[in-house]
Amino acid sequence: MASILAIISAFLYGVSMVFARVGLKSGDSFAGGVISMGFSFVGSLIVLFFVPFSHFTGWAVLFFMLAGVVGPCLGRFLLFAGINRVGSSIASIVYAIKPLFSAIAAVFILGESLTVIIAFATLVMIAGLAVVGSETSGGQIERSWSKKDLIFPLMAGAAYGFCHILRKIGLNITPDPLMGVVAQNVAAISFSITLMLAKKDKQTATWKNLHAWVFFGLAGIMSILGQLSIFYALMLGTVIVVSPLSTISPLFVIIMAALFLRKMEKVTIRIVMGAVLIVAATALISIFPS
């Protein structure tokens, strides 16, 4: 069940990235991140009614809030910046490096076991990342991009990878995914608003653009649904298994980009090859989870 939930989460996050890509045509990545986090926060308030107040008094809240700052906040800003620079197809695949950071942290912090199959699958994912990184003609149709731009989705992957560890620690203390979702989104929107107030360039044009609000809002809604799925997956399974399975988002992004973003992005053979390597690694983990 944990594997299925992780794959559902990957699909929802993939849809979120595609919506964000469309929103970035009329808005900037920072404002888009704040808008999407705002919608995620509103969505988390709905599940608040199903969480006992006593669950918010333990140490788990601290880890969930730290996860909110690292993942849904900083990670989303970095991911949106990456999507804006290299396109959703390439950004989603580079972002998929997160299992590497999750696996290393899970072994050293949580004491989880790193099996040969999982280690091999992670290496295959890295190979897929290398193939995508060698692509220079795909991604953005509207403008070219530099390999330096890959640092943004790569750092987003690191942020979300470590975020899984914080979530898992919180769930080990209080196994309540709904409370975790609420706590992390409260922290994410609070920290993002703080950054927005401190930012000199407010990008007022984005805030007044209905198109940006609609698509960034949809991205935020998909993200909160993805969070619910990944929280339950982490509660039922281990980080080393769940984190790689949640990285098949690139497969869904590439399919949707080829169907709906043909005027904005070009899906090349190298991009597809990179996605296939990552999906193959995911299949290995699904068949041999331990």
C-alpha positions as CSV (number, residue, x, y, z in Angstrom):
1,M,0.0,0.0,0.0
2,A,2.9,2.4,0.8
3,S,4.3,1.9,-2.7
4,I,0.9,2.6,-4.4
5,L,0.5,5.8,-2.3
6,A,4.0,6.9,-3.2
7,I,3.2,6.5,-6.9
8,I,-0.1,8.4,-6.6
9,S,1.9,11.2,-4.9
10,A,4.3,11.2,-7.8
11,F,1.4,11.6,-10.2
12,L,-0.1,14.5,-8.2
13,Y,3.2,16.3,-8.0
14,G,3.7,15.8,-11.7
15,V,0.4,17.5,-12.4
16,S,1.4,20.2,-10.0
17,M,4.6,20.9,-12.0
18,V,2.8,21.1,-15.3
19,F,0.3,23.6,-13.8
20,A,3.2,25.6,-12.4
21,R,4.9,25.6,-15.9
22,V,1.7,27.1,-17.4
23,G,1.4,29.7,-14.6
24,L,5.0,30.8,-15.1
25,K,4.1,32.1,-18.6
26,S,2.4,35.0,-16.9
27,G,4.1,35.1,-13.4
28,D,7.4,34.8,-11.7
29,S,8.6,31.8,-9.7
30,F,8.7,33.4,-6.3
31,A,5.2,34.8,-6.4
32,G,4.0,31.6,-7.9
33,G,5.5,29.7,-5.0
34,V,3.8,31.9,-2.5
35,I,0.4,31.6,-4.2
36,S,0.6,27.8,-4.5
37,M,1.6,27.5,-0.9
38,G,-1.3,29.7,0.1
39,F,-3.7,27.3,-1.7
40,S,-2.0,24.3,-0.1
41,F,-2.4,26.0,3.3
42,V,-6.1,26.5,2.7
43,G,-6.5,22.9,1.7
44,S,-4.7,21.8,4.8
45,L,-7.2,23.7,7.0
46,I,-9.9,21.4,5.7
47,V,-8.2,18.4,7.2
48,L,-7.6,20.3,10.4
49,F,-11.1,19.3,11.6
50,F,-10.1,15.6,11.6
51,V,-7.0,16.1,13.8
52,P,-7.3,15.9,17.6
53,F,-5.9,19.0,19.3
54,S,-3.7,16.9,21.6
55,H,-1.7,15.7,18.6
56,F,-0.3,19.3,18.2
57,T,1.3,19.3,21.6
58,G,4.1,16.7,21.0
59,W,7.6,17.0,19.6
60,A,6.3,15.7,16.3
61,V,5.0,19.1,15.4
62,L,8.5,20.6,15.5
63,F,9.8,18.1,12.9
64,F,6.7,18.5,10.7
65,M,7.2,22.3,10.8
66,L,10.9,22.0,9.9
67,A,9.8,19.7,7.0
68,G,7.5,22.5,5.9
69,V,10.2,25.1,5.8
70,V,12.7,22.7,4.0
71,G,10.3,21.0,1.6
72,P,7.1,22.7,0.6
73,C,8.6,26.2,1.1
74,L,12.3,26.4,0.1
75,G,12.1,23.2,-2.1
76,R,9.1,24.6,-4.0
77,F,10.7,28.0,-4.6
78,L,13.8,26.2,-6.0
79,L,11.7,23.8,-8.1
80,F,9.6,26.6,-9.6
81,A,12.8,28.5,-10.4
82,G,14.1,25.4,-12.1
83,I,10.9,24.9,-14.1
84,N,11.1,28.6,-15.2
85,R,14.6,28.2,-16.4
86,V,14.8,24.7,-18.0
87,G,11.2,23.7,-18.4
88,S,9.0,21.2,-16.5
89,S,10.3,18.1,-18.3
90,I,14.0,18.6,-17.5
91,A,13.4,20.1,-14.1
92,S,11.2,17.2,-13.0
93,I,13.9,14.7,-13.9
94,V,16.7,16.6,-12.2
95,Y,14.5,17.0,-9.2
96,A,14.2,13.3,-9.1
97,I,17.7,13.0,-7.5
98,K,16.0,13.4,-4.1
99,P,16.1,9.6,-3.3
100,L,19.9,9.9,-3.2
101,F,19.7,12.4,-0.4
102,S,16.9,10.6,1.3
103,A,18.7,7.3,1.2
104,I,21.9,8.7,2.6
105,A,20.1,10.5,5.4
106,A,17.9,7.5,6.2
107,V,20.8,5.2,6.7
108,F,22.8,7.6,8.9
109,I,19.9,9.3,10.8
110,L,17.1,6.7,10.9
111,G,19.3,3.6,10.8
112,E,17.4,2.1,7.9
113,S,19.1,-0.7,5.8
114,L,20.5,0.1,2.4
115,T,19.9,-3.0,0.3
116,V,21.9,-3.9,-2.9
117,I,18.8,-3.5,-5.1
118,I,17.9,-0.1,-3.7
119,A,21.5,1.1,-4.0
120,F,21.6,-0.1,-7.7
121,A,18.2,1.5,-8.4
122,T,19.5,4.8,-7.0
123,L,22.6,4.6,-9.3
124,V,20.3,3.9,-12.3
125,M,18.3,7.1,-11.3
126,I,21.6,9.1,-11.2
127,A,22.4,7.7,-14.7
128,G,19.1,8.9,-15.9
129,L,19.9,12.3,-14.4
130,A,23.2,12.4,-16.3
131,V,21.5,11.6,-19.6
132,V,19.0,14.5,-19.1
133,G,21.8,16.8,-18.1
134,S,23.6,16.2,-21.4
135,E,20.5,17.5,-23.3
136,T,21.0,20.9,-24.7
137,S,18.3,21.2,-27.4
138,G,15.2,20.3,-25.5
139,G,13.4,21.8,-22.6
140,Q,12.5,25.4,-23.2
141,I,11.4,26.3,-26.7
142,E,10.9,29.9,-26.0
143,R,14.6,30.5,-24.8
144,S,17.8,28.6,-24.3
145,W,19.1,27.5,-20.9
146,S,22.5,26.9,-19.3
147,K,23.7,23.8,-17.5
148,K,24.1,26.1,-14.5
149,D,20.3,26.4,-14.3
150,L,20.2,22.7,-13.3
151,I,21.4,23.7,-9.8
152,F,17.8,24.9,-9.0
153,P,15.9,21.6,-9.5
154,L,18.9,19.7,-8.1
155,M,18.8,21.8,-4.8
156,A,15.0,21.3,-4.8
157,G,15.6,17.5,-4.9
158,A,18.0,17.8,-2.0
159,A,15.5,19.8,0.0
160,Y,12.6,17.5,-0.6
161,G,14.8,14.4,0.0
162,F,15.8,15.7,3.4
163,C,12.2,16.7,4.0
164,H,11.2,13.0,3.8
165,I,13.5,12.3,6.7
166,L,12.0,15.0,8.9
167,R,8.5,13.8,8.0
168,K,9.4,10.2,8.9
169,I,10.9,11.2,12.3
170,G,7.7,13.2,13.0
171,L,5.5,10.2,12.1
172,N,7.6,7.9,14.3
173,I,6.7,10.2,17.2
174,T,3.1,10.8,16.3
175,P,1.7,8.6,13.5
176,D,-0.9,11.2,12.3
177,P,-0.3,12.2,8.6
178,L,-3.2,14.7,8.7
179,M,-1.6,16.6,11.6
180,G,1.7,16.5,9.7
181,V,0.2,18.0,6.6
182,V,-1.4,20.8,8.6
183,A,1.8,21.6,10.6
184,Q,4.1,21.7,7.7
185,N,1.8,23.9,5.6
186,V,1.4,26.4,8.4
187,A,5.2,26.6,8.6
188,A,5.6,26.8,4.9
189,I,3.1,29.6,4.3
190,S,4.4,31.5,7.4
191,F,8.1,31.3,6.3
192,S,7.2,32.2,2.6
193,I,5.2,35.3,3.7
194,T,8.2,36.3,5.8
195,L,10.5,36.0,2.8
196,M,8.0,37.9,0.6
197,L,7.8,40.8,3.1
198,A,11.6,40.9,3.2
199,K,11.9,40.8,-0.6
200,K,12.5,44.2,-2.2
201,D,11.0,43.3,-5.6
202,K,7.4,42.4,-4.9
203,Q,6.5,41.5,-8.5
204,T,3.1,43.2,-8.3
205,A,2.3,42.2,-11.9
206,T,2.0,38.5,-10.9
207,W,-0.3,39.3,-8.0
208,K,-2.8,41.0,-10.3
209,N,-2.7,38.3,-13.0
210,L,-5.8,36.0,-12.9
211,H,-4.1,33.5,-15.2
212,A,-1.2,33.1,-12.7
213,W,-3.5,32.8,-9.7
214,V,-5.6,30.0,-11.4
215,F,-2.6,27.8,-12.5
216,F,-0.5,28.4,-9.4
217,G,-3.5,27.8,-7.3
218,L,-4.2,24.5,-9.1
219,A,-0.5,23.6,-8.5
220,G,-1.0,24.2,-4.8
221,I,-4.1,22.0,-4.7
222,M,-2.3,19.2,-6.4
223,S,0.6,19.6,-4.0
224,I,-1.5,19.3,-0.9
225,L,-3.1,16.1,-2.3
226,G,0.4,14.8,-3.1
227,Q,1.5,15.6,0.5
228,L,-1.4,13.6,1.9
229,S,-0.4,10.6,-0.2
230,I,3.3,10.8,0.7
231,F,2.6,11.2,4.4
232,Y,0.5,8.1,4.5
233,A,3.1,6.3,2.4
234,L,5.9,7.3,4.8
235,M,3.8,6.2,7.8
236,L,3.2,2.7,6.2
237,G,6.6,2.2,4.7
238,T,10.3,3.1,4.9
239,V,12.0,6.3,3.5
240,I,14.4,4.2,1.4
241,V,11.5,2.6,-0.4
242,V,8.9,5.4,-0.5
243,S,11.3,8.2,-1.6
244,P,12.5,6.6,-4.8
245,L,8.9,5.5,-5.7
246,S,7.8,9.1,-5.4
247,T,10.3,10.2,-8.0
248,I,8.5,8.8,-11.1
249,S,6.9,12.3,-11.5
250,P,9.1,12.9,-14.6
251,L,7.3,10.1,-16.5
252,F,3.9,11.8,-15.9
253,V,5.4,15.3,-16.6
254,I,6.9,14.2,-19.9
255,I,3.6,12.6,-21.1
256,M,1.6,15.7,-20.1
257,A,4.3,18.1,-21.6
258,A,4.2,16.2,-24.9
259,L,0.4,16.4,-24.9
260,F,-0.3,19.8,-23.5
261,L,2.9,21.9,-23.6
262,R,4.1,21.3,-27.2
263,K,4.3,25.1,-27.8
264,M,6.3,25.7,-24.7
265,E,8.6,22.6,-24.4
266,K,10.3,20.1,-26.6
267,V,10.5,16.5,-25.4
268,T,13.6,14.9,-26.9
269,I,14.9,11.4,-27.0
270,R,17.4,12.1,-24.3
271,I,14.8,13.4,-22.0
272,V,12.7,10.3,-22.6
273,M,15.7,8.0,-22.0
274,G,16.4,9.7,-18.7
275,A,12.8,9.2,-17.7
276,V,12.9,5.5,-18.7
277,L,16.0,4.9,-16.6
278,I,14.3,6.4,-13.5
279,V,11.1,4.5,-14.1
280,A,13.1,1.3,-14.5
281,A,14.8,1.9,-11.2
282,T,11.4,2.5,-9.6
283,A,10.1,-0.8,-10.9
284,L,13.1,-2.6,-9.3
285,I,12.2,-1.1,-5.9
286,S,8.6,-2.0,-6.3
287,I,9.5,-5.7,-7.1
288,F,12.3,-6.0,-4.5
289,P,11.4,-3.6,-1.7
290,S,13.7,-5.3,0.8
